[in-house]
C-alpha cells in the first residue's frame, strides 16, 4: 500500500487542521480584546500605567493557576480518554465564554470582575485542550511525515495568531462586541470540524493502571529523558523571561500611541514571522544540526525582544516583532518534533501536558511576571531585561543539557524505535 506523502492527503488530518485554525483564530481574537478591555477599564478608572499593567499581570496569573493545578490530570485524561472528544468539549466551553463576553460588551456591563472570571475558565479549558490536541496529531499521520504535519499544524496556529488579532482589533474599532461574535462562530466551526475525525489508532497505557501511578510515570519519563527535559525547560525559561505580548496594550496606548488598530498590528507581527517560518519548514523540513540551531534560534529571540523593548518607532517595532516570531517558530518546530518523536505514544498525552504546562508558564505566568516587572521598573526596562534573560538562559542550557548541542537529527534513539515497533506489532497482531 502506497504511503501518503503529504499530511493533507489524509482526511483526518485535514479536519484536524481546519479545527486548529478556526480555534486559534477565535482564541486570539478574543484574548487580544480581553487584554485591551482590561487595560482600558483600568486606565479609564484612574489607574496609572504601572497599576494598569498590574491588571494585565493578574489576567495572566488567573489563567495560569488552574492550568498549573490541573495539568497532571489533563495529561492523563488525554492518554485515557478520546482526545477528539476532549478537544470538542473544551472548544464548546470557549464558545460559551465568547458568547458571554459578547453580551456583556454589547450591553455595556463589561467589568474587570467579568474579565477575571473568564480568564479563570479559559485557564481550565487550556489545561485540557492543549494536551489532547497535541497528542492527537501524531495519531493522524505516519511518523515519517510527522515533522511535516507539525509544521503544517504550526501554520494553522500561526495563521490564527496573524488573522485573529486583526479580527479582534479591527472589528472592535467598528463595534466593541463584534470580535466576540466572530470568535463564537469560529469556535463552533472548530467543534464541528473535529467531529469529522474518524477512528484513530491509540496505544493503551503501559505500566501502572492506577491514575496517580500513571501520572508519576509520565513525569518520570520527562525528568529522565534529558532531550525532552532540556527542550521543554529551554522554552519555559526563555519565553517566561522575554515575553512581551502582555505589554502590547501598554505600548499601543502609552508608548507608541497607535490605538486598537496598532495593537492588532503589534499582535500580528510576530505571528507573520512565525507563519512564514512554519511555511518554509513544511516544504523544507530541517534535517541536520537541529539541537544547535534550536539554541541559536532562542538567542535570536532574545535579541529581537531587546530591540522591540527599546523601540520608539512603530515600523521598527513591527520588524523586531516579526523577527521575534520567526525565531520562536524556528525553536518551536524543532522542540515539538523532538518531543513527539522521542516520546512513546502511550505517554504522549502526559508528556504533552507537561510541555503545555511549561508553555503556559512561559506565556500566562510570563504575562504575570512581565506585568509585575513593568509595575516595578517600567514596561521598557521590563521587556529589555527579559530579552537579556533569554540569552543568558541559552548560555546556561548549553552547559546543563549538552545533549541539546550534540543532537544532529530528529531520529529517536534505537531503543525507543524498537519499543514503538513492538507496541504496534502487538496491537495489530
PAFILO-619921 format. One line per field, with one value per residue (C-alpha): x, y, z; residue in three letters; chain; residue number from 0. Coordinates in Angstrom, 1 decimal. Layout:
<sites>
east = [X / ...]
north = [Y / ...]
up = [Z / ...]
res = [ALA / ...]
chain = [A / ...]
n = [NUM / ...]
</sites>
This chain:
<sites>
east = [0.0 / 1.4 / 2.3 / 0.9 / 3.5 / 1.6 / -0.4 / -3.2 / -3.8 / -5.2 / -8.8 / -8.5 / -5.5 / -7.4 / -10.3 / -7.8 / -6.0 / -9.3 / -10.3 / -7.0 / -7.1 / -10.6 / -10.0 / -6.8 / -8.5 / -11.2 / -8.8 / -6.5 / -9.3 / -10.9 / -7.7 / -6.5 / -9.7 / -9.7 / -6.3 / -7.3 / -10.5 / -8.7 / -6.1 / -8.5 / -11.0 / -8.1 / -6.7 / -10.1 / -10.8 / -7.9 / -5.1 / -1.5 / 0.3 / 2.1 / -1.1 / -3.0 / 0.0 / -0.6 / -4.2 / -2.8 / -0.4 / -3.4 / -5.2 / -2.1 / -2.0 / -5.6 / -5.2 / -2.0 / -3.1 / -5.9 / -3.8 / -0.9 / -3.1 / -5.0 / -2.2 / -1.2 / -4.8 / -5.4 / -2.4 / -3.7 / -7.1 / -5.5 / -4.0 / -7.0 / -10.0 / -10.8 / -8.6 / -11.0 / -13.9 / -11.8 / -10.9 / -14.6 / -15.7 / -13.0 / -13.8 / -17.5 / -16.5 / -14.6 / -17.7 / -19.7 / -17.1 / -17.2 / -21.0 / -20.9 / -18.3 / -20.2 / -23.4 / -21.6 / -19.8 / -23.0 / -25.0 / -22.1 / -21.8 / -18.3 / -16.0 / -12.7 / -14.6 / -16.2 / -12.9 / -11.1 / -13.8 / -13.5 / -9.7 / -10.0 / -12.4 / -10.0 / -7.2 / -9.2 / -10.0 / -6.4 / -5.3 / -7.3 / -7.4 / -3.6 / -2.5 / -5.5 / -4.9 / -1.1 / -1.3 / -3.9 / -1.8 / 0.8 / -2.1 / -3.3 / -0.2 / 2.6 / 5.7 / 7.8 / 5.8 / 5.1 / 7.6 / 5.7 / 2.4 / 3.9 / 5.0 / 1.5 / -0.2 / 2.0 / 1.0 / -2.7 / -1.7 / 0.4 / -2.1 / -4.7 / -2.2 / -1.9 / -5.5 / -7.1 / -5.7 / -6.7 / -10.3 / -10.2 / -8.7 / -10.4 / -13.9 / -13.6 / -13.0 / -16.3 / -18.3 / -16.9 / -18.9 / -18.1 / -14.8 / -16.6 / -19.4 / -16.8 / -14.9 / -18.2 / -18.7 / -15.1 / -15.3 / -18.5 / -16.7 / -13.8 / -16.0 / -17.8 / -14.6 / -13.2 / -16.4 / -15.3 / -12.2 / -12.8 / -11.4 / -7.6 / -5.1 / -4.1 / -1.7 / -3.0 / -1.2 / 1.5 / 2.8 / 0.8 / -3.0 / -3.6 / -4.2 / -1.7 / 0.9 / 0.3 / 0.7 / 4.0 / 5.2 / 4.7 / 6.6 / 9.4 / 9.7 / 10.2 / 12.7 / 14.8 / 14.8 / 17.4 / 16.4 / 12.8 / 13.5 / 16.1 / 13.9 / 10.8 / 12.6 / 14.6 / 11.3 / 9.9 / 12.6 / 13.4 / 9.8 / 8.9 / 11.7 / 11.3 / 7.5 / 6.5 / 3.0 / 1.2 / 2.6 / 1.3 / -1.7 / 0.8 / 2.9 / -0.1 / -1.8 / 1.1 / 4.4 / 3.8 / 0.3 / -1.2 / -4.6 / -6.5 / -5.7 / -2.0 / -2.5 / -3.7 / -0.7 / 1.7 / 0.0 / 0.1 / 3.8 / 5.3 / 2.7 / 3.5 / 7.2 / 6.3 / 3.8 / 6.3 / 8.9 / 6.5 / 5.5 / 9.2 / 9.6 / 6.5 / 8.2 / 11.9 / 12.0 / 15.1 / 17.3 / 20.7 / 22.2 / 18.7 / 19.9 / 22.4 / 20.0 / 17.3 / 19.7 / 20.7 / 17.0 / 16.2 / 19.2 / 17.9 / 14.5 / 16.1 / 18.0 / 14.9 / 12.9 / 15.6 / 15.2 / 11.4 / 11.7 / 13.9 / 12.0 / 10.0 / 9.1 / 6.1 / 7.8 / 10.9 / 8.8 / 7.0 / 10.3 / 11.6 / 8.4 / 8.5 / 12.0 / 10.7 / 8.0 / 10.3 / 12.9 / 10.3 / 8.7 / 12.2 / 12.8 / 9.1 / 9.3 / 12.5 / 11.3 / 7.9 / 9.4 / 12.0 / 9.4 / 6.9 / 9.4 / 11.3 / 8.1 / 6.2 / 2.6 / 1.1 / 2.9 / 2.3 / -0.7 / 1.1 / 4.3 / 2.3 / 0.6 / 4.0 / 5.0 / 1.7 / 2.3 / 5.7 / 4.2 / 1.5 / 4.1 / 6.2 / 3.1 / 0.4 / 2.6 / 5.2 / 2.5 / 2.1 / 5.8 / 6.1 / 3.2 / 4.5 / 8.0 / 6.6 / 4.8 / 8.1 / 10.6 / 8.6 / 7.5 / 10.6 / 13.1 / 10.9 / 11.0 / 14.7 / 15.8 / 13.6 / 15.4 / 18.8 / 17.4 / 16.6 / 20.1 / 21.6 / 19.2 / 20.6 / 24.2 / 23.3 / 21.3 / 24.1 / 26.2 / 23.5 / 22.0 / 24.9 / 22.6 / 20.9 / 24.0 / 25.0 / 21.7 / 22.0 / 18.8 / 15.2 / 15.6 / 14.8 / 17.1 / 17.1 / 15.7 / 12.6 / 12.1 / 12.2 / 9.7 / 7.3 / 7.6 / 6.9 / 3.8 / 2.5 / 3.1 / 1.4 / -1.6 / -2.1 / -1.5]
north = [0.0 / 3.4 / 5.6 / 9.2 / 11.9 / 14.8 / 15.1 / 16.9 / 13.7 / 12.3 / 13.2 / 13.1 / 15.5 / 17.9 / 18.0 / 18.5 / 21.3 / 23.2 / 22.8 / 24.1 / 27.1 / 28.1 / 27.6 / 29.7 / 32.5 / 32.6 / 32.4 / 35.2 / 37.5 / 37.0 / 37.3 / 40.4 / 42.2 / 40.8 / 42.4 / 45.7 / 46.0 / 45.1 / 47.8 / 50.5 / 49.8 / 50.2 / 53.3 / 55.0 / 54.1 / 56.3 / 53.8 / 54.7 / 52.9 / 50.7 / 49.9 / 49.1 / 46.9 / 45.0 / 44.2 / 42.7 / 40.7 / 39.4 / 38.2 / 36.1 / 34.7 / 33.8 / 31.8 / 30.1 / 28.9 / 26.5 / 25.2 / 24.6 / 22.7 / 20.6 / 19.8 / 16.4 / 15.2 / 16.7 / 14.8 / 11.6 / 12.3 / 12.7 / 9.3 / 7.5 / 9.1 / 10.0 / 13.0 / 14.3 / 14.3 / 16.3 / 18.8 / 19.3 / 19.8 / 22.4 / 24.3 / 24.4 / 25.9 / 28.6 / 29.2 / 29.8 / 32.4 / 34.2 / 34.5 / 35.8 / 38.4 / 39.5 / 40.0 / 41.9 / 44.1 / 44.8 / 45.9 / 48.0 / 45.9 / 44.5 / 44.9 / 43.7 / 41.1 / 39.6 / 39.5 / 37.9 / 35.1 / 34.4 / 34.2 / 31.5 / 29.5 / 29.8 / 28.6 / 25.5 / 25.0 / 25.3 / 22.7 / 20.0 / 21.4 / 21.6 / 18.1 / 16.4 / 18.1 / 17.9 / 14.2 / 13.6 / 14.9 / 12.1 / 9.6 / 11.0 / 10.7 / 8.1 / 9.1 / 9.6 / 12.7 / 13.8 / 16.8 / 18.0 / 17.6 / 19.6 / 22.3 / 22.4 / 22.4 / 25.3 / 27.2 / 26.8 / 28.1 / 30.9 / 31.9 / 32.1 / 34.3 / 36.6 / 36.9 / 36.5 / 39.8 / 41.5 / 40.2 / 41.4 / 44.8 / 45.9 / 44.6 / 46.2 / 49.6 / 49.0 / 47.8 / 46.5 / 43.3 / 42.1 / 40.4 / 38.1 / 37.3 / 36.4 / 34.2 / 32.4 / 31.5 / 30.3 / 28.1 / 26.5 / 25.7 / 24.2 / 21.9 / 20.7 / 20.1 / 17.9 / 15.8 / 14.7 / 13.0 / 9.2 / 6.5 / 6.9 / 4.4 / 4.9 / 2.9 / 1.6 / 2.9 / 0.5 / 0.1 / 1.1 / 1.0 / 3.4 / 7.0 / 8.5 / 5.9 / 6.8 / 10.5 / 9.8 / 7.6 / 10.5 / 12.9 / 10.4 / 10.0 / 13.7 / 14.0 / 11.0 / 11.9 / 14.7 / 15.6 / 16.1 / 17.8 / 20.2 / 21.1 / 21.8 / 23.8 / 25.9 / 27.2 / 27.6 / 29.9 / 31.8 / 32.8 / 33.3 / 35.9 / 37.5 / 37.5 / 41.0 / 40.2 / 41.0 / 44.6 / 45.2 / 47.3 / 49.5 / 50.0 / 50.6 / 53.2 / 54.9 / 54.3 / 54.1 / 55.7 / 53.7 / 52.7 / 49.4 / 49.0 / 49.5 / 46.9 / 44.5 / 45.1 / 44.6 / 41.2 / 40.2 / 41.0 / 38.0 / 35.7 / 36.7 / 35.9 / 32.6 / 31.6 / 32.2 / 30.2 / 27.3 / 27.5 / 27.2 / 24.1 / 22.5 / 22.3 / 22.2 / 20.1 / 20.6 / 17.5 / 18.3 / 20.1 / 20.5 / 21.0 / 23.7 / 25.5 / 25.5 / 27.1 / 29.8 / 30.5 / 31.1 / 33.5 / 35.4 / 35.5 / 37.3 / 39.8 / 40.8 / 41.2 / 43.7 / 45.6 / 45.8 / 46.9 / 49.9 / 50.9 / 54.2 / 53.7 / 51.7 / 50.4 / 49.3 / 47.7 / 45.6 / 44.5 / 43.4 / 41.5 / 39.8 / 38.5 / 37.5 / 35.4 / 33.8 / 32.9 / 31.5 / 29.3 / 28.0 / 26.8 / 25.6 / 23.5 / 21.7 / 21.3 / 19.9 / 17.5 / 16.2 / 15.8 / 14.0 / 11.7 / 10.9 / 10.0 / 6.7 / 7.1 / 5.8 / 8.6 / 11.5 / 12.9 / 13.1 / 14.4 / 16.9 / 18.1 / 18.8 / 20.6 / 22.5 / 23.4 / 24.9 / 26.8 / 28.2 / 29.0 / 30.9 / 32.6 / 33.2 / 33.2 / 35.0 / 37.7 / 37.9 / 38.3 / 40.9 / 42.9 / 42.8 / 43.7 / 46.6 / 47.8 / 47.8 / 49.1 / 50.3 / 48.5 / 49.3 / 48.1 / 45.0 / 44.0 / 44.6 / 42.7 / 39.8 / 39.6 / 39.6 / 36.8 / 34.7 / 34.9 / 34.0 / 31.0 / 29.7 / 30.0 / 28.1 / 25.3 / 24.7 / 23.6 / 22.0 / 20.0 / 19.2 / 16.8 / 19.8 / 21.0 / 17.5 / 16.4 / 16.5 / 14.8 / 14.2 / 10.4 / 9.0 / 6.5 / 3.0 / 1.7 / 3.9 / 2.9 / -0.7 / -0.2 / 1.6 / -1.1 / -3.8 / -1.9 / -1.5 / -5.2 / -6.3 / -4.1 / -5.3 / -9.0]
up = [0.0 / -1.0 / 1.9 / 1.9 / 1.1 / 2.5 / 5.7 / 3.7 / 1.8 / 5.0 / 5.7 / 9.5 / 9.4 / 7.1 / 9.6 / 12.5 / 10.6 / 10.0 / 13.6 / 14.9 / 12.6 / 13.5 / 17.2 / 17.1 / 15.2 / 17.8 / 20.7 / 19.6 / 18.5 / 22.0 / 24.1 / 22.3 / 23.2 / 26.8 / 27.3 / 25.6 / 27.7 / 30.9 / 30.4 / 29.2 / 32.1 / 34.5 / 32.9 / 32.5 / 36.1 / 37.2 / 37.4 / 36.4 / 33.6 / 36.2 / 38.1 / 34.8 / 33.8 / 37.1 / 36.0 / 32.8 / 35.1 / 37.1 / 33.9 / 33.1 / 36.7 / 36.7 / 33.5 / 34.8 / 38.2 / 37.1 / 34.3 / 36.7 / 39.1 / 36.5 / 34.1 / 35.6 / 35.4 / 31.9 / 30.5 / 32.0 / 30.5 / 27.1 / 27.4 / 28.9 / 27.0 / 23.4 / 22.6 / 19.9 / 22.4 / 25.0 / 22.2 / 21.3 / 24.9 / 25.6 / 22.3 / 23.3 / 26.7 / 24.8 / 22.7 / 25.9 / 27.1 / 23.8 / 23.8 / 27.4 / 26.6 / 23.5 / 25.6 / 28.5 / 26.0 / 23.9 / 27.0 / 28.4 / 31.6 / 31.0 / 34.0 / 35.4 / 37.5 / 34.4 / 32.6 / 35.5 / 35.8 / 32.0 / 32.4 / 35.1 / 32.8 / 29.9 / 32.1 / 32.9 / 29.2 / 28.1 / 30.7 / 28.9 / 25.3 / 24.7 / 25.7 / 24.0 / 20.6 / 20.8 / 21.5 / 18.8 / 15.9 / 15.9 / 15.7 / 12.4 / 10.2 / 9.8 / 11.8 / 8.6 / 7.8 / 11.4 / 11.2 / 8.1 / 9.9 / 12.9 / 10.5 / 8.9 / 12.2 / 13.3 / 10.1 / 11.2 / 14.7 / 13.4 / 10.8 / 13.6 / 15.5 / 12.5 / 11.4 / 14.9 / 16.3 / 13.1 / 13.5 / 17.1 / 16.7 / 13.5 / 14.5 / 17.9 / 16.1 / 14.3 / 17.2 / 20.5 / 20.8 / 17.2 / 18.0 / 20.4 / 17.9 / 15.3 / 17.9 / 18.7 / 15.0 / 14.8 / 17.9 / 16.5 / 13.2 / 15.1 / 17.2 / 14.0 / 12.2 / 15.0 / 14.7 / 11.2 / 12.5 / 12.3 / 14.5 / 15.1 / 16.5 / 20.1 / 22.2 / 25.5 / 28.6 / 29.7 / 33.3 / 36.4 / 36.0 / 38.9 / 37.9 / 40.3 / 39.2 / 35.6 / 36.3 / 38.1 / 35.2 / 32.8 / 34.9 / 35.4 / 31.7 / 31.2 / 34.0 / 32.9 / 29.2 / 29.1 / 25.5 / 26.3 / 29.6 / 28.1 / 25.2 / 27.4 / 30.0 / 27.5 / 26.1 / 29.6 / 30.9 / 27.7 / 26.8 / 30.5 / 30.8 / 27.4 / 26.9 / 25.8 / 24.5 / 27.8 / 27.5 / 23.9 / 25.3 / 27.2 / 24.1 / 21.9 / 24.1 / 26.0 / 24.3 / 20.5 / 20.8 / 17.9 / 19.4 / 18.9 / 15.3 / 16.1 / 18.9 / 16.3 / 14.2 / 17.1 / 17.9 / 14.2 / 13.5 / 15.4 / 14.1 / 10.5 / 11.1 / 12.7 / 10.0 / 7.2 / 9.1 / 9.6 / 5.9 / 4.9 / 7.1 / 5.7 / 2.3 / 3.5 / 6.7 / 8.8 / 8.9 / 10.4 / 13.5 / 14.9 / 18.5 / 17.9 / 15.6 / 18.3 / 20.8 / 18.2 / 17.5 / 21.1 / 21.4 / 18.3 / 20.0 / 23.0 / 20.8 / 18.8 / 22.1 / 23.3 / 20.0 / 20.4 / 24.0 / 23.1 / 20.0 / 19.9 / 16.2 / 15.1 / 11.8 / 13.7 / 16.4 / 13.8 / 12.3 / 15.7 / 16.5 / 13.1 / 14.0 / 17.5 / 15.9 / 13.2 / 15.8 / 18.2 / 15.5 / 14.5 / 18.0 / 18.5 / 15.2 / 16.4 / 20.0 / 19.2 / 16.6 / 19.1 / 21.9 / 19.8 / 18.1 / 21.4 / 23.3 / 23.1 / 22.0 / 25.3 / 27.1 / 24.6 / 26.4 / 29.7 / 28.2 / 26.1 / 29.3 / 30.8 / 27.7 / 27.8 / 31.4 / 30.5 / 27.6 / 29.9 / 32.5 / 29.9 / 28.4 / 31.0 / 34.1 / 31.9 / 31.3 / 35.1 / 35.5 / 32.7 / 34.0 / 37.6 / 36.4 / 34.4 / 37.6 / 39.4 / 36.9 / 33.9 / 30.7 / 28.6 / 31.1 / 31.8 / 28.1 / 27.7 / 30.8 / 29.7 / 26.3 / 28.2 / 30.4 / 27.4 / 26.0 / 29.4 / 29.5 / 26.2 / 27.6 / 30.7 / 28.9 / 26.5 / 29.5 / 31.7 / 28.8 / 26.4 / 24.5 / 23.0 / 21.3 / 20.2 / 18.7 / 14.9 / 13.7 / 14.8 / 14.8 / 18.3 / 20.0 / 18.6 / 21.9 / 21.6 / 17.9 / 18.9 / 21.7 / 19.3 / 16.7 / 19.3 / 20.6 / 17.0 / 16.3 / 19.5 / 18.7 / 15.2 / 16.0]
res = [UNK / UNK / UNK / UNK / UNK / UNK / UNK / UNK / UNK / UNK / UNK / UNK / UNK / UNK / UNK / UNK / UNK / UNK / UNK / UNK / UNK / UNK / UNK / UNK / UNK / UNK / UNK / UNK / UNK / UNK / UNK / UNK / UNK / UNK / UNK / UNK / UNK / UNK / UNK / UNK / UNK / UNK / UNK / UNK / UNK / UNK / UNK / UNK / UNK / UNK / UNK / UNK / UNK / UNK / UNK / UNK / UNK / UNK / UNK / UNK / UNK / UNK / UNK / UNK / UNK / UNK / UNK / UNK / UNK / UNK / UNK / UNK / UNK / UNK / UNK / UNK / UNK / UNK / UNK / UNK / UNK / UNK / UNK / UNK / UNK / UNK / UNK / UNK / UNK / UNK / UNK / UNK / UNK / UNK / UNK / UNK / UNK / UNK / UNK / UNK / UNK / UNK / UNK / UNK / UNK / UNK / UNK / UNK / UNK / UNK / UNK / UNK / UNK / UNK / UNK / UNK / UNK / UNK / UNK / UNK / UNK / UNK / UNK / UNK / UNK / UNK / UNK / UNK / UNK / UNK / UNK / UNK / UNK / UNK / UNK / UNK / UNK / UNK / UNK / UNK / UNK / UNK / UNK / UNK / UNK / UNK / UNK / UNK / UNK / UNK / UNK / UNK / UNK / UNK / UNK / UNK / UNK / UNK / UNK / UNK / UNK / UNK / UNK / UNK / UNK / UNK / UNK / UNK / UNK / UNK / UNK / UNK / UNK / UNK / UNK / UNK / UNK / UNK / UNK / UNK / UNK / UNK / UNK / UNK / UNK / UNK / UNK / UNK / UNK / UNK / UNK / UNK / UNK / UNK / UNK / UNK / UNK / UNK / UNK / UNK / UNK / UNK / UNK / UNK / UNK / UNK / UNK / UNK / UNK / UNK / UNK / UNK / UNK / UNK / UNK / UNK / UNK / UNK / UNK / UNK / UNK / UNK / UNK / UNK / UNK / UNK / UNK / UNK / UNK / UNK / UNK / UNK / UNK / UNK / UNK / UNK / UNK / UNK / UNK / UNK / UNK / UNK / UNK / UNK / UNK / UNK / UNK / UNK / UNK / UNK / UNK / UNK / UNK / UNK / UNK / UNK / UNK / UNK / UNK / UNK / UNK / UNK / UNK / UNK / UNK / UNK / UNK / UNK / UNK / UNK / UNK / UNK / UNK / UNK / UNK / UNK / UNK / UNK / UNK / UNK / UNK / UNK / UNK / UNK / UNK / UNK / UNK / UNK / UNK / UNK / UNK / UNK / UNK / UNK / UNK / UNK / UNK / UNK / UNK / UNK / UNK / UNK / UNK / UNK / UNK / UNK / UNK / UNK / UNK / UNK / UNK / UNK / UNK / UNK / UNK / UNK / UNK / UNK / UNK / UNK / UNK / UNK / UNK / UNK / UNK / UNK / UNK / UNK / UNK / UNK / UNK / UNK / UNK / UNK / UNK / UNK / UNK / UNK / UNK / UNK / UNK / UNK / UNK / UNK / UNK / UNK / UNK / UNK / UNK / UNK / UNK / UNK / UNK / UNK / UNK / UNK / UNK / UNK / UNK / UNK / UNK / UNK / UNK / UNK / UNK / UNK / UNK / UNK / UNK / UNK / UNK / UNK / UNK / UNK / UNK / UNK / UNK / UNK / UNK / UNK / UNK / UNK / UNK / UNK / UNK / UNK / UNK / UNK / UNK / UNK / UNK / UNK / UNK / UNK / UNK / UNK / UNK / UNK / UNK / UNK / UNK / UNK / UNK / UNK / UNK / UNK / UNK / UNK / UNK / UNK / UNK / UNK / UNK / UNK / UNK / UNK / UNK / UNK / UNK / UNK / UNK / UNK / UNK / UNK / UNK / UNK / UNK / UNK / UNK]
chain = [A / A / A / A / A / A / A / A / A / A / A / A / A / A / A / A / A / A / A / A / A / A / A / A / A / A / A / A / A / A / A / A / A / A / A / A / A / A / A / A / A / A / A / A / A / A / A / A / A / A / A / A / A / A / A / A / A / A / A / A / A / A / A / A / A / A / A / A / A / A / A / A / A / A / A / A / A / A / A / A / A / A / A / A / A / A / A / A / A / A / A / A / A / A / A / A / A / A / A / A / A / A / A / A / A / A / A / A / A / A / A / A / A / A / A / A / A / A / A / A / A / A / A / A / A / A / A / A / A / A / A / A / A / A / A / A / A / A / A / A / A / A / A / A / A / A / A / A / A / A / A / A / A / A / A / A / A / A / A / A / A / A / A / A / A / A / A / A / A / A / A / A / A / A / A / A / A / A / A / A / A / A / A / A / A / A / A / A / A / A / A / A / A / A / A / A / A / A / A / A / A / A / A / A / A / A / A / A / A / A / A / A / A / A / A / A / A / A / A / A / A / A / A / A / A / A / A / A / A / A / A / A / A / A / A / A / A / A / A / A / A / A / A / A / A / A / A / A / A / A / A / A / A / A / A / A / A / A / A / A / A / A / A / A / A / A / A / A / A / A / A / A / A / A / A / A / A / A / A / A / A / A / A / A / A / A / A / A / A / A / A / A / A / A / A / A / A / A / A / A / A / A / A / A / A / A / A / A / A / A / A / A / A / A / A / A / A / A / A / A / A / A / A / A / A / A / A / A / A / A / A / A / A / A / A / A / A / A / A / A / A / A / A / A / A / A / A / A / A / A / A / A / A / A / A / A / A / A / A / A / A / A / A / A / A / A / A / A / A / A / A / A / A / A / A / A / A / A / A / A / A / A / A / A / A / A / A / A / A / A / A / A / A / A / A / A / A / A / A / A / A / A / A / A / A / A / A / A / A / A / A / A / A / A / A / A / A / A / A / A / A / A / A / A / A / A / A / A / A]
n = [0 / 1 / 2 / 3 / 4 / 5 / 6 / 7 / 8 / 9 / 10 / 11 / 12 / 13 / 14 / 15 / 16 / 17 / 18 / 19 / 20 / 21 / 22 / 23 / 24 / 25 / 26 / 27 / 28 / 29 / 30 / 31 / 32 / 33 / 34 / 35 / 36 / 37 / 38 / 39 / 40 / 41 / 42 / 43 / 44 / 45 / 46 / 47 / 48 / 49 / 50 / 51 / 52 / 53 / 54 / 55 / 56 / 57 / 58 / 59 / 60 / 61 / 62 / 63 / 64 / 65 / 66 / 67 / 68 / 69 / 70 / 71 / 72 / 73 / 74 / 75 / 76 / 77 / 78 / 79 / 80 / 81 / 82 / 83 / 84 / 85 / 86 / 87 / 88 / 89 / 90 / 91 / 92 / 93 / 94 / 95 / 96 / 97 / 98 / 99 / 100 / 101 / 102 / 103 / 104 / 105 / 106 / 107 / 108 / 109 / 110 / 111 / 112 / 113 / 114 / 115 / 116 / 117 / 118 / 119 / 120 / 121 / 122 / 123 / 124 / 125 / 126 / 127 / 128 / 129 / 130 / 131 / 132 / 133 / 134 / 135 / 136 / 137 / 138 / 139 / 140 / 141 / 142 / 143 / 144 / 145 / 146 / 147 / 148 / 149 / 150 / 151 / 152 / 153 / 154 / 155 / 156 / 157 / 158 / 159 / 160 / 161 / 162 / 163 / 164 / 165 / 166 / 167 / 168 / 169 / 170 / 171 / 172 / 173 / 174 / 175 / 176 / 177 / 178 / 179 / 180 / 181 / 182 / 183 / 184 / 185 / 186 / 187 / 188 / 189 / 190 / 191 / 192 / 193 / 194 / 195 / 196 / 197 / 198 / 199 / 200 / 201 / 202 / 203 / 204 / 205 / 206 / 207 / 208 / 209 / 210 / 211 / 212 / 213 / 214 / 215 / 216 / 217 / 218 / 219 / 220 / 221 / 222 / 223 / 224 / 225 / 226 / 227 / 228 / 229 / 230 / 231 / 232 / 233 / 234 / 235 / 236 / 237 / 238 / 239 / 240 / 241 / 242 / 243 / 244 / 245 / 246 / 247 / 248 / 249 / 250 / 251 / 252 / 253 / 254 / 255 / 256 / 257 / 258 / 259 / 260 / 261 / 262 / 263 / 264 / 265 / 266 / 267 / 268 / 269 / 270 / 271 / 272 / 273 / 274 / 275 / 276 / 277 / 278 / 279 / 280 / 281 / 282 / 283 / 284 / 285 / 286 / 287 / 288 / 289 / 290 / 291 / 292 / 293 / 294 / 295 / 296 / 297 / 298 / 299 / 300 / 301 / 302 / 303 / 304 / 305 / 306 / 307 / 308 / 309 / 310 / 311 / 312 / 313 / 314 / 315 / 316 / 317 / 318 / 319 / 320 / 321 / 322 / 323 / 324 / 325 / 326 / 327 / 328 / 329 / 330 / 331 / 332 / 333 / 334 / 335 / 336 / 337 / 338 / 339 / 340 / 341 / 342 / 343 / 344 / 345 / 346 / 347 / 348 / 349 / 350 / 351 / 352 / 353 / 354 / 355 / 356 / 357 / 358 / 359 / 360 / 361 / 362 / 363 / 364 / 365 / 366 / 367 / 368 / 369 / 370 / 371 / 372 / 373 / 374 / 375 / 376 / 377 / 378 / 379 / 380 / 381 / 382 / 383 / 384 / 385 / 386 / 387 / 388 / 389 / 390 / 391 / 392 / 393 / 394 / 395 / 396 / 397 / 398 / 399 / 400 / 401 / 402 / 403 / 404 / 405 / 406 / 407 / 408 / 409 / 410 / 411 / 412 / 413 / 414 / 415 / 416 / 417 / 418 / 419 / 420 / 421 / 422 / 423 / 424 / 425 / 426 / 427 / 428]
</sites>
